[in-house]
Amino acid sequence: MVRCHLARLMGEHKMKIVDVARETGLNRNTITLLYKETAQRIELDALDKLCKLFNCGVGDLLEFDDDRGK
């Protein structure tokens, strides 16, 4: 399972969904799906914009959690 840490990053930067949408130009729905970890896919352009906004790498935003053994 791939986990998205957008909610944590937004909290650390004291940003709301509307703030991220305004700063990145991404659709609010896209950000909401990532925030709630219900997104089925993410465009590379969206990843690029989020990484630039939070000055982080893809690994800081997304994490592979191998939960097959659980």
mmJSON file of the N, C-alpha and C atoms, coordinates in Angstrom:
{"data_MODEL":{"atom_site":{
"group_PDB":["ATOM","ATOM","ATOM","ATOM","ATOM","ATOM","ATOM","ATOM","ATOM","ATOM","ATOM","ATOM","ATOM","ATOM","ATOM","ATOM","ATOM","ATOM","ATOM","ATOM","ATOM","ATOM","ATOM","ATOM","ATOM","ATOM","ATOM","ATOM","ATOM","ATOM","ATOM","ATOM","ATOM","ATOM","ATOM","ATOM","ATOM","ATOM","ATOM","ATOM","ATOM","ATOM","ATOM","ATOM","ATOM","ATOM","ATOM","ATOM","ATOM","ATOM","ATOM","ATOM","ATOM","ATOM","ATOM","ATOM","ATOM","ATOM","ATOM","ATOM","ATOM","ATOM","ATOM","ATOM","ATOM","ATOM","ATOM","ATOM","ATOM","ATOM","ATOM","ATOM","ATOM","ATOM","ATOM","ATOM","ATOM","ATOM","ATOM","ATOM","ATOM","ATOM","ATOM","ATOM","ATOM","ATOM","ATOM","ATOM","ATOM","ATOM","ATOM","ATOM","ATOM","ATOM","ATOM","ATOM","ATOM","ATOM","ATOM","ATOM","ATOM","ATOM","ATOM","ATOM","ATOM","ATOM","ATOM","ATOM","ATOM","ATOM","ATOM","ATOM","ATOM","ATOM","ATOM","ATOM","ATOM","ATOM","ATOM","ATOM","ATOM","ATOM","ATOM","ATOM","ATOM","ATOM","ATOM","ATOM","ATOM","ATOM","ATOM","ATOM","ATOM","ATOM","ATOM","ATOM","ATOM","ATOM","ATOM","ATOM","ATOM","ATOM","ATOM","ATOM","ATOM","ATOM","ATOM","ATOM","ATOM","ATOM","ATOM","ATOM","ATOM","ATOM","ATOM","ATOM","ATOM","ATOM","ATOM","ATOM","ATOM","ATOM","ATOM","ATOM","ATOM","ATOM","ATOM","ATOM","ATOM","ATOM","ATOM","ATOM","ATOM","ATOM","ATOM","ATOM","ATOM","ATOM","ATOM","ATOM","ATOM","ATOM","ATOM","ATOM","ATOM","ATOM","ATOM","ATOM","ATOM","ATOM","ATOM","ATOM","ATOM","ATOM","ATOM","ATOM","ATOM","ATOM","ATOM","ATOM","ATOM","ATOM","ATOM","ATOM","ATOM","ATOM","ATOM","ATOM","ATOM","ATOM"],
"id":[1,2,3,4,5,6,7,8,9,10,11,12,13,14,15,16,17,18,19,20,21,22,23,24,25,26,27,28,29,30,31,32,33,34,35,36,37,38,39,40,41,42,43,44,45,46,47,48,49,50,51,52,53,54,55,56,57,58,59,60,61,62,63,64,65,66,67,68,69,70,71,72,73,74,75,76,77,78,79,80,81,82,83,84,85,86,87,88,89,90,91,92,93,94,95,96,97,98,99,100,101,102,103,104,105,106,107,108,109,110,111,112,113,114,115,116,117,118,119,120,121,122,123,124,125,126,127,128,129,130,131,132,133,134,135,136,137,138,139,140,141,142,143,144,145,146,147,148,149,150,151,152,153,154,155,156,157,158,159,160,161,162,163,164,165,166,167,168,169,170,171,172,173,174,175,176,177,178,179,180,181,182,183,184,185,186,187,188,189,190,191,192,193,194,195,196,197,198,199,200,201,202,203,204,205,206,207,208,209,210],
"type_symbol":["N","C","C","N","C","C","N","C","C","N","C","C","N","C","C","N","C","C","N","C","C","N","C","C","N","C","C","N","C","C","N","C","C","N","C","C","N","C","C","N","C","C","N","C","C","N","C","C","N","C","C","N","C","C","N","C","C","N","C","C","N","C","C","N","C","C","N","C","C","N","C","C","N","C","C","N","C","C","N","C","C","N","C","C","N","C","C","N","C","C","N","C","C","N","C","C","N","C","C","N","C","C","N","C","C","N","C","C","N","C","C","N","C","C","N","C","C","N","C","C","N","C","C","N","C","C","N","C","C","N","C","C","N","C","C","N","C","C","N","C","C","N","C","C","N","C","C","N","C","C","N","C","C","N","C","C","N","C","C","N","C","C","N","C","C","N","C","C","N","C","C","N","C","C","N","C","C","N","C","C","N","C","C","N","C","C","N","C","C","N","C","C","N","C","C","N","C","C","N","C","C","N","C","C","N","C","C","N","C","C"],
"label_atom_id":["N","CA","C","N","CA","C","N","CA","C","N","CA","C","N","CA","C","N","CA","C","N","CA","C","N","CA","C","N","CA","C","N","CA","C","N","CA","C","N","CA","C","N","CA","C","N","CA","C","N","CA","C","N","CA","C","N","CA","C","N","CA","C","N","CA","C","N","CA","C","N","CA","C","N","CA","C","N","CA","C","N","CA","C","N","CA","C","N","CA","C","N","CA","C","N","CA","C","N","CA","C","N","CA","C","N","CA","C","N","CA","C","N","CA","C","N","CA","C","N","CA","C","N","CA","C","N","CA","C","N","CA","C","N","CA","C","N","CA","C","N","CA","C","N","CA","C","N","CA","C","N","CA","C","N","CA","C","N","CA","C","N","CA","C","N","CA","C","N","CA","C","N","CA","C","N","CA","C","N","CA","C","N","CA","C","N","CA","C","N","CA","C","N","CA","C","N","CA","C","N","CA","C","N","CA","C","N","CA","C","N","CA","C","N","CA","C","N","CA","C","N","CA","C","N","CA","C","N","CA","C","N","CA","C","N","CA","C","N","CA","C","N","CA","C"],
"label_alt_id":[null,null,null,null,null,null,null,null,null,null,null,null,null,null,null,null,null,null,null,null,null,null,null,null,null,null,null,null,null,null,null,null,null,null,null,null,null,null,null,null,null,null,null,null,null,null,null,null,null,null,null,null,null,null,null,null,null,null,null,null,null,null,null,null,null,null,null,null,null,null,null,null,null,null,null,null,null,null,null,null,null,null,null,null,null,null,null,null,null,null,null,null,null,null,null,null,null,null,null,null,null,null,null,null,null,null,null,null,null,null,null,null,null,null,null,null,null,null,null,null,null,null,null,null,null,null,null,null,null,null,null,null,null,null,null,null,null,null,null,null,null,null,null,null,null,null,null,null,null,null,null,null,null,null,null,null,null,null,null,null,null,null,null,null,null,null,null,null,null,null,null,null,null,null,null,null,null,null,null,null,null,null,null,null,null,null,null,null,null,null,null,null,null,null,null,null,null,null,null,null,null,null,null,null,null,null,null,null,null,null],
"label_comp_id":["MET","MET","MET","VAL","VAL","VAL","ARG","ARG","ARG","CYS","CYS","CYS","HIS","HIS","HIS","LEU","LEU","LEU","ALA","ALA","ALA","ARG","ARG","ARG","LEU","LEU","LEU","MET","MET","MET","GLY","GLY","GLY","GLU","GLU","GLU","HIS","HIS","HIS","LYS","LYS","LYS","MET","MET","MET","LYS","LYS","LYS","ILE","ILE","ILE","VAL","VAL","VAL","ASP","ASP","ASP","VAL","VAL","VAL","ALA","ALA","ALA","ARG","ARG","ARG","GLU","GLU","GLU","THR","THR","THR","GLY","GLY","GLY","LEU","LEU","LEU","ASN","ASN","ASN","ARG","ARG","ARG","ASN","ASN","ASN","THR","THR","THR","ILE","ILE","ILE","THR","THR","THR","LEU","LEU","LEU","LEU","LEU","LEU","TYR","TYR","TYR","LYS","LYS","LYS","GLU","GLU","GLU","THR","THR","THR","ALA","ALA","ALA","GLN","GLN","GLN","ARG","ARG","ARG","ILE","ILE","ILE","GLU","GLU","GLU","LEU","LEU","LEU","ASP","ASP","ASP","ALA","ALA","ALA","LEU","LEU","LEU","ASP","ASP","ASP","LYS","LYS","LYS","LEU","LEU","LEU","CYS","CYS","CYS","LYS","LYS","LYS","LEU","LEU","LEU","PHE","PHE","PHE","ASN","ASN","ASN","CYS","CYS","CYS","GLY","GLY","GLY","VAL","VAL","VAL","GLY","GLY","GLY","ASP","ASP","ASP","LEU","LEU","LEU","LEU","LEU","LEU","GLU","GLU","GLU","PHE","PHE","PHE","ASP","ASP","ASP","ASP","ASP","ASP","ASP","ASP","ASP","ARG","ARG","ARG","GLY","GLY","GLY","LYS","LYS","LYS"],
"label_asym_id":["A","A","A","A","A","A","A","A","A","A","A","A","A","A","A","A","A","A","A","A","A","A","A","A","A","A","A","A","A","A","A","A","A","A","A","A","A","A","A","A","A","A","A","A","A","A","A","A","A","A","A","A","A","A","A","A","A","A","A","A","A","A","A","A","A","A","A","A","A","A","A","A","A","A","A","A","A","A","A","A","A","A","A","A","A","A","A","A","A","A","A","A","A","A","A","A","A","A","A","A","A","A","A","A","A","A","A","A","A","A","A","A","A","A","A","A","A","A","A","A","A","A","A","A","A","A","A","A","A","A","A","A","A","A","A","A","A","A","A","A","A","A","A","A","A","A","A","A","A","A","A","A","A","A","A","A","A","A","A","A","A","A","A","A","A","A","A","A","A","A","A","A","A","A","A","A","A","A","A","A","A","A","A","A","A","A","A","A","A","A","A","A","A","A","A","A","A","A","A","A","A","A","A","A","A","A","A","A","A","A"],
"label_entity_id":["1","1","1","1","1","1","1","1","1","1","1","1","1","1","1","1","1","1","1","1","1","1","1","1","1","1","1","1","1","1","1","1","1","1","1","1","1","1","1","1","1","1","1","1","1","1","1","1","1","1","1","1","1","1","1","1","1","1","1","1","1","1","1","1","1","1","1","1","1","1","1","1","1","1","1","1","1","1","1","1","1","1","1","1","1","1","1","1","1","1","1","1","1","1","1","1","1","1","1","1","1","1","1","1","1","1","1","1","1","1","1","1","1","1","1","1","1","1","1","1","1","1","1","1","1","1","1","1","1","1","1","1","1","1","1","1","1","1","1","1","1","1","1","1","1","1","1","1","1","1","1","1","1","1","1","1","1","1","1","1","1","1","1","1","1","1","1","1","1","1","1","1","1","1","1","1","1","1","1","1","1","1","1","1","1","1","1","1","1","1","1","1","1","1","1","1","1","1","1","1","1","1","1","1","1","1","1","1","1","1"],
"label_seq_id":[1,1,1,2,2,2,3,3,3,4,4,4,5,5,5,6,6,6,7,7,7,8,8,8,9,9,9,10,10,10,11,11,11,12,12,12,13,13,13,14,14,14,15,15,15,16,16,16,17,17,17,18,18,18,19,19,19,20,20,20,21,21,21,22,22,22,23,23,23,24,24,24,25,25,25,26,26,26,27,27,27,28,28,28,29,29,29,30,30,30,31,31,31,32,32,32,33,33,33,34,34,34,35,35,35,36,36,36,37,37,37,38,38,38,39,39,39,40,40,40,41,41,41,42,42,42,43,43,43,44,44,44,45,45,45,46,46,46,47,47,47,48,48,48,49,49,49,50,50,50,51,51,51,52,52,52,53,53,53,54,54,54,55,55,55,56,56,56,57,57,57,58,58,58,59,59,59,60,60,60,61,61,61,62,62,62,63,63,63,64,64,64,65,65,65,66,66,66,67,67,67,68,68,68,69,69,69,70,70,70],
"pdbx_PDB_ins_code":[null,null,null,null,null,null,null,null,null,null,null,null,null,null,null,null,null,null,null,null,null,null,null,null,null,null,null,null,null,null,null,null,null,null,null,null,null,null,null,null,null,null,null,null,null,null,null,null,null,null,null,null,null,null,null,null,null,null,null,null,null,null,null,null,null,null,null,null,null,null,null,null,null,null,null,null,null,null,null,null,null,null,null,null,null,null,null,null,null,null,null,null,null,null,null,null,null,null,null,null,null,null,null,null,null,null,null,null,null,null,null,null,null,null,null,null,null,null,null,null,null,null,null,null,null,null,null,null,null,null,null,null,null,null,null,null,null,null,null,null,null,null,null,null,null,null,null,null,null,null,null,null,null,null,null,null,null,null,null,null,null,null,null,null,null,null,null,null,null,null,null,null,null,null,null,null,null,null,null,null,null,null,null,null,null,null,null,null,null,null,null,null,null,null,null,null,null,null,null,null,null,null,null,null,null,null,null,null,null,null],
"Cartn_x":[0.838,0.0,0.884,0.507,1.235,0.518,1.264,0.716,1.102,0.194,0.455,0.543,1.602,1.84,1.498,0.594,0.223,-0.4,-1.268,-1.918,-0.88,0.124,1.173,1.966,2.34,3.106,2.296,1.02,0.166,0.071,-0.045,-0.104,1.177,2.31,3.607,3.773,3.185,3.294,2.066,1.149,-0.072,-0.835,-1.033,-1.725,-3.038,-4.01,-5.3,-5.327,-6.327,-6.46,-6.528,-7.276,-7.404,-6.053,-5.214,-3.886,-3.015,-3.046,-2.252,-2.747,-4.063,-4.632,-4.18,-4.222,-3.829,-2.341,-1.506,-0.061,0.409,-0.282,0.169,-0.608,-1.835,-2.683,-3.395,-3.245,-3.911,-5.375,-6.195,-7.612,-7.801,-8.754,-9.014,-9.381,-10.103,-10.506,-9.286,-8.312,-7.075,-6.378,-6.282,-5.616,-6.405,-7.723,-8.568,-8.401,-8.366,-8.195,-6.849,-5.811,-4.49,-4.462,-5.079,-5.127,-5.811,-6.906,-7.673,-7.162,-6.125,-5.524,-6.537,-7.391,-8.368,-8.097,-7.036,-6.695,-6.289,-6.725,-6.368,-5.117,-4.832,-3.647,-3.247,-2.028,-1.543,-0.686,-0.904,-0.138,1.26,2.237,3.61,3.711,2.933,2.933,2.457,1.456,0.956,2.023,2.701,3.795,4.879,5.225,6.254,5.867,4.636,4.17,4.133,3.687,3.626,5.025,5.935,7.312,7.978,7.722,8.282,7.692,6.382,5.717,6.266,6.423,6.867,8.384,9.073,10.534,10.959,10.377,10.643,10.808,11.201,11.323,10.062,9.952,8.798,8.683,9.811,9.814,9.296,9.318,8.753,7.233,6.741,5.312,4.616,5.282,4.695,5.598,4.984,5.738,5.082,5.897,5.396,5.397,4.226,4.071,3.695,4.664,4.445,3.701,2.381,1.571,1.059,1.686,1.239,1.401,2.388,2.652,1.749,0.914,0.063,-1.3],
"Cartn_y":[-1.173,0.0,1.237,2.208,3.473,4.462,5.043,6.026,7.421,8.368,9.754,10.589,11.352,12.166,13.642,13.907,15.297,15.953,15.254,15.838,16.263,15.423,15.751,16.977,16.997,18.131,19.42,19.333,20.518,21.003,20.077,20.455,21.123,20.58,21.154,22.569,22.826,24.148,25.019,24.506,25.227,25.696,24.765,25.076,24.309,24.925,24.292,23.851,23.05,22.568,23.727,24.753,25.915,26.611,26.635,27.248,26.462,25.132,24.277,24.428,24.483,24.655,25.976,27.034,28.357,28.398,27.812,27.855,26.962,25.843,24.884,24.955,25.489,25.487,24.152,23.238,21.935,22.069,21.187,21.156,20.787,21.443,21.158,19.696,19.11,17.712,16.789,17.088,16.304,16.351,17.533,17.701,16.999,17.105,16.457,14.944,14.363,12.914,12.464,13.234,12.902,13.116,14.177,14.496,13.379,12.867,11.812,10.41,10.341,9.069,8.162,8.77,7.998,8.07,8.759,8.887,7.531,7.256,6.018,6.188,7.427,7.714,9.164,9.489,10.865,11.162,12.295,12.716,13.16,12.901,13.309,14.819,15.564,17.022,17.463,16.776,17.102,16.801,15.661,15.324,16.392,16.819,17.84,19.133,19.568,20.816,20.711,19.579,19.406,19.339,18.643,18.56,19.931,20.726,22.082,22.951,22.848,23.659,23.358,22.09,21.698,21.503,21.774,21.637,20.268,19.228,17.872,16.939,15.732,14.722,13.875,13.086,12.212,11.263,10.788,9.883,10.513,11.84,12.531,12.635,12.621,12.758,11.404,10.432,9.097,8.057,7.025,5.955,4.62,3.634,2.29,1.542,1.094,0.354,-1.074,-1.969,-3.378,-4.075,-4.071,-4.67,-6.06,-6.705,-8.043,-9.066,-8.876,-9.842,-9.68,-8.669,-8.403,-9.013],
"Cartn_z":[0.0,0.0,0.0,-0.78,-0.825,0.084,1.01,1.946,1.48,1.63,1.262,2.534,2.66,3.85,3.636,2.694,2.416,3.646,4.345,5.523,6.559,6.781,7.75,7.305,6.021,5.497,5.579,5.263,5.345,6.787,7.727,9.139,9.608,9.186,9.571,9.025,7.841,7.214,7.487,8.333,8.692,7.45,6.523,5.273,5.199,4.558,4.299,2.835,2.497,1.122,0.152,0.495,-0.394,-0.591,0.44,0.328,-0.66,-0.544,-1.434,-2.867,-3.044,-4.387,-4.993,-4.209,-4.708,-5.065,-4.227,-4.437,-5.587,-5.807,-6.817,-8.123,-8.073,-9.255,-9.462,-8.496,-8.591,-8.204,-8.738,-8.427,-6.96,-6.303,-4.882,-4.667,-5.612,-5.474,-5.469,-6.298,-6.341,-4.991,-4.424,-3.13,-2.03,-2.075,-1.074,-1.109,-2.303,-2.423,-1.864,-2.118,-1.571,-0.064,0.398,1.832,2.609,2.061,2.723,2.391,1.58,1.143,0.452,-0.376,-1.143,-2.643,-3.039,-4.457,-5.027,-6.238,-6.92,-7.779,-8.15,-8.962,-8.74,-9.151,-9.062,-10.285,-10.863,-12.038,-11.595,-12.448,-12.127,-11.962,-12.734,-12.632,-11.238,-10.715,-9.376,-8.328,-8.459,-7.537,-7.573,-8.766,-8.95,-8.229,-8.416,-7.795,-6.277,-5.758,-4.308,-3.696,-4.365,-3.863,-3.864,-4.888,-4.936,-3.839,-3.626,-2.608,-1.218,-0.9,0.431,0.522,-0.59,-0.627,-0.096,-0.705,-0.247,-1.441,-1.178,-2.213,-2.271,-3.319,-3.488,-2.296,-1.789,-0.648,0.637,0.716,1.877,1.763,0.534,0.27,0.192,-0.431,-0.605,0.039,0.578,1.213,0.875,0.502,0.267,1.584,1.993,3.242,2.9,3.005,2.648,3.78,3.691,4.752,4.39,3.43,3.009,4.126,4.973,6.026,7.238,7.242,8.407,8.26],
"occupancy":[1.0,1.0,1.0,1.0,1.0,1.0,1.0,1.0,1.0,1.0,1.0,1.0,1.0,1.0,1.0,1.0,1.0,1.0,1.0,1.0,1.0,1.0,1.0,1.0,1.0,1.0,1.0,1.0,1.0,1.0,1.0,1.0,1.0,1.0,1.0,1.0,1.0,1.0,1.0,1.0,1.0,1.0,1.0,1.0,1.0,1.0,1.0,1.0,1.0,1.0,1.0,1.0,1.0,1.0,1.0,1.0,1.0,1.0,1.0,1.0,1.0,1.0,1.0,1.0,1.0,1.0,1.0,1.0,1.0,1.0,1.0,1.0,1.0,1.0,1.0,1.0,1.0,1.0,1.0,1.0,1.0,1.0,1.0,1.0,1.0,1.0,1.0,1.0,1.0,1.0,1.0,1.0,1.0,1.0,1.0,1.0,1.0,1.0,1.0,1.0,1.0,1.0,1.0,1.0,1.0,1.0,1.0,1.0,1.0,1.0,1.0,1.0,1.0,1.0,1.0,1.0,1.0,1.0,1.0,1.0,1.0,1.0,1.0,1.0,1.0,1.0,1.0,1.0,1.0,1.0,1.0,1.0,1.0,1.0,1.0,1.0,1.0,1.0,1.0,1.0,1.0,1.0,1.0,1.0,1.0,1.0,1.0,1.0,1.0,1.0,1.0,1.0,1.0,1.0,1.0,1.0,1.0,1.0,1.0,1.0,1.0,1.0,1.0,1.0,1.0,1.0,1.0,1.0,1.0,1.0,1.0,1.0,1.0,1.0,1.0,1.0,1.0,1.0,1.0,1.0,1.0,1.0,1.0,1.0,1.0,1.0,1.0,1.0,1.0,1.0,1.0,1.0,1.0,1.0,1.0,1.0,1.0,1.0,1.0,1.0,1.0,1.0,1.0,1.0,1.0,1.0,1.0,1.0,1.0,1.0],
"B_iso_or_equiv":[0.0,0.0,0.0,0.0,0.0,0.0,0.0,0.0,0.0,0.0,0.0,0.0,0.0,0.0,0.0,0.0,0.0,0.0,0.0,0.0,0.0,0.0,0.0,0.0,0.0,0.0,0.0,0.0,0.0,0.0,0.0,0.0,0.0,0.0,0.0,0.0,0.0,0.0,0.0,0.0,0.0,0.0,0.0,0.0,0.0,0.0,0.0,0.0,0.0,0.0,0.0,0.0,0.0,0.0,0.0,0.0,0.0,0.0,0.0,0.0,0.0,0.0,0.0,0.0,0.0,0.0,0.0,0.0,0.0,0.0,0.0,0.0,0.0,0.0,0.0,0.0,0.0,0.0,0.0,0.0,0.0,0.0,0.0,0.0,0.0,0.0,0.0,0.0,0.0,0.0,0.0,0.0,0.0,0.0,0.0,0.0,0.0,0.0,0.0,0.0,0.0,0.0,0.0,0.0,0.0,0.0,0.0,0.0,0.0,0.0,0.0,0.0,0.0,0.0,0.0,0.0,0.0,0.0,0.0,0.0,0.0,0.0,0.0,0.0,0.0,0.0,0.0,0.0,0.0,0.0,0.0,0.0,0.0,0.0,0.0,0.0,0.0,0.0,0.0,0.0,0.0,0.0,0.0,0.0,0.0,0.0,0.0,0.0,0.0,0.0,0.0,0.0,0.0,0.0,0.0,0.0,0.0,0.0,0.0,0.0,0.0,0.0,0.0,0.0,0.0,0.0,0.0,0.0,0.0,0.0,0.0,0.0,0.0,0.0,0.0,0.0,0.0,0.0,0.0,0.0,0.0,0.0,0.0,0.0,0.0,0.0,0.0,0.0,0.0,0.0,0.0,0.0,0.0,0.0,0.0,0.0,0.0,0.0,0.0,0.0,0.0,0.0,0.0,0.0,0.0,0.0,0.0,0.0,0.0,0.0],
"pdbx_formal_charge":[null,null,null,null,null,null,null,null,null,null,null,null,null,null,null,null,null,null,null,null,null,null,null,null,null,null,null,null,null,null,null,null,null,null,null,null,null,null,null,null,null,null,null,null,null,null,null,null,null,null,null,null,null,null,null,null,null,null,null,null,null,null,null,null,null,null,null,null,null,null,null,null,null,null,null,null,null,null,null,null,null,null,null,null,null,null,null,null,null,null,null,null,null,null,null,null,null,null,null,null,null,null,null,null,null,null,null,null,null,null,null,null,null,null,null,null,null,null,null,null,null,null,null,null,null,null,null,null,null,null,null,null,null,null,null,null,null,null,null,null,null,null,null,null,null,null,null,null,null,null,null,null,null,null,null,null,null,null,null,null,null,null,null,null,null,null,null,null,null,null,null,null,null,null,null,null,null,null,null,null,null,null,null,null,null,null,null,null,null,null,null,null,null,null,null,null,null,null,null,null,null,null,null,null,null,null,null,null,null,null],
"auth_seq_id":[1,1,1,2,2,2,3,3,3,4,4,4,5,5,5,6,6,6,7,7,7,8,8,8,9,9,9,10,10,10,11,11,11,12,12,12,13,13,13,14,14,14,15,15,15,16,16,16,17,17,17,18,18,18,19,19,19,20,20,20,21,21,21,22,22,22,23,23,23,24,24,24,25,25,25,26,26,26,27,27,27,28,28,28,29,29,29,30,30,30,31,31,31,32,32,32,33,33,33,34,34,34,35,35,35,36,36,36,37,37,37,38,38,38,39,39,39,40,40,40,41,41,41,42,42,42,43,43,43,44,44,44,45,45,45,46,46,46,47,47,47,48,48,48,49,49,49,50,50,50,51,51,51,52,52,52,53,53,53,54,54,54,55,55,55,56,56,56,57,57,57,58,58,58,59,59,59,60,60,60,61,61,61,62,62,62,63,63,63,64,64,64,65,65,65,66,66,66,67,67,67,68,68,68,69,69,69,70,70,70],
"auth_comp_id":["MET","MET","MET","VAL","VAL","VAL","ARG","ARG","ARG","CYS","CYS","CYS","HIS","HIS","HIS","LEU","LEU","LEU","ALA","ALA","ALA","ARG","ARG","ARG","LEU","LEU","LEU","MET","MET","MET","GLY","GLY","GLY","GLU","GLU","GLU","HIS","HIS","HIS","LYS","LYS","LYS","MET","MET","MET","LYS","LYS","LYS","ILE","ILE","ILE","VAL","VAL","VAL","ASP","ASP","ASP","VAL","VAL","VAL","ALA","ALA","ALA","ARG","ARG","ARG","GLU","GLU","GLU","THR","THR","THR","GLY","GLY","GLY","LEU","LEU","LEU","ASN","ASN","ASN","ARG","ARG","ARG","ASN","ASN","ASN","THR","THR","THR","ILE","ILE","ILE","THR","THR","THR","LEU","LEU","LEU","LEU","LEU","LEU","TYR","TYR","TYR","LYS","LYS","LYS","GLU","GLU","GLU","THR","THR","THR","ALA","ALA","ALA","GLN","GLN","GLN","ARG","ARG","ARG","ILE","ILE","ILE","GLU","GLU","GLU","LEU","LEU","LEU","ASP","ASP","ASP","ALA","ALA","ALA","LEU","LEU","LEU","ASP","ASP","ASP","LYS","LYS","LYS","LEU","LEU","LEU","CYS","CYS","CYS","LYS","LYS","LYS","LEU","LEU","LEU","PHE","PHE","PHE","ASN","ASN","ASN","CYS","CYS","CYS","GLY","GLY","GLY","VAL","VAL","VAL","GLY","GLY","GLY","ASP","ASP","ASP","LEU","LEU","LEU","LEU","LEU","LEU","GLU","GLU","GLU","PHE","PHE","PHE","ASP","ASP","ASP","ASP","ASP","ASP","ASP","ASP","ASP","ARG","ARG","ARG","GLY","GLY","GLY","LYS","LYS","LYS"],
"auth_asym_id":["A","A","A","A","A","A","A","A","A","A","A","A","A","A","A","A","A","A","A","A","A","A","A","A","A","A","A","A","A","A","A","A","A","A","A","A","A","A","A","A","A","A","A","A","A","A","A","A","A","A","A","A","A","A","A","A","A","A","A","A","A","A","A","A","A","A","A","A","A","A","A","A","A","A","A","A","A","A","A","A","A","A","A","A","A","A","A","A","A","A","A","A","A","A","A","A","A","A","A","A","A","A","A","A","A","A","A","A","A","A","A","A","A","A","A","A","A","A","A","A","A","A","A","A","A","A","A","A","A","A","A","A","A","A","A","A","A","A","A","A","A","A","A","A","A","A","A","A","A","A","A","A","A","A","A","A","A","A","A","A","A","A","A","A","A","A","A","A","A","A","A","A","A","A","A","A","A","A","A","A","A","A","A","A","A","A","A","A","A","A","A","A","A","A","A","A","A","A","A","A","A","A","A","A","A","A","A","A","A","A"],
"auth_atom_id":["N","CA","C","N","CA","C","N","CA","C","N","CA","C","N","CA","C","N","CA","C","N","CA","C","N","CA","C","N","CA","C","N","CA","C","N","CA","C","N","CA","C","N","CA","C","N","CA","C","N","CA","C","N","CA","C","N","CA","C","N","CA","C","N","CA","C","N","CA","C","N","CA","C","N","CA","C","N","CA","C","N","CA","C","N","CA","C","N","CA","C","N","CA","C","N","CA","C","N","CA","C","N","CA","C","N","CA","C","N","CA","C","N","CA","C","N","CA","C","N","CA","C","N","CA","C","N","CA","C","N","CA","C","N","CA","C","N","CA","C","N","CA","C","N","CA","C","N","CA","C","N","CA","C","N","CA","C","N","CA","C","N","CA","C","N","CA","C","N","CA","C","N","CA","C","N","CA","C","N","CA","C","N","CA","C","N","CA","C","N","CA","C","N","CA","C","N","CA","C","N","CA","C","N","CA","C","N","CA","C","N","CA","C","N","CA","C","N","CA","C","N","CA","C","N","CA","C","N","CA","C","N","CA","C","N","CA","C","N","CA","C","N","CA","C"],
"pdbx_PDB_model_num":[1,1,1,1,1,1,1,1,1,1,1,1,1,1,1,1,1,1,1,1,1,1,1,1,1,1,1,1,1,1,1,1,1,1,1,1,1,1,1,1,1,1,1,1,1,1,1,1,1,1,1,1,1,1,1,1,1,1,1,1,1,1,1,1,1,1,1,1,1,1,1,1,1,1,1,1,1,1,1,1,1,1,1,1,1,1,1,1,1,1,1,1,1,1,1,1,1,1,1,1,1,1,1,1,1,1,1,1,1,1,1,1,1,1,1,1,1,1,1,1,1,1,1,1,1,1,1,1,1,1,1,1,1,1,1,1,1,1,1,1,1,1,1,1,1,1,1,1,1,1,1,1,1,1,1,1,1,1,1,1,1,1,1,1,1,1,1,1,1,1,1,1,1,1,1,1,1,1,1,1,1,1,1,1,1,1,1,1,1,1,1,1,1,1,1,1,1,1,1,1,1,1,1,1,1,1,1,1,1,1]
}}}
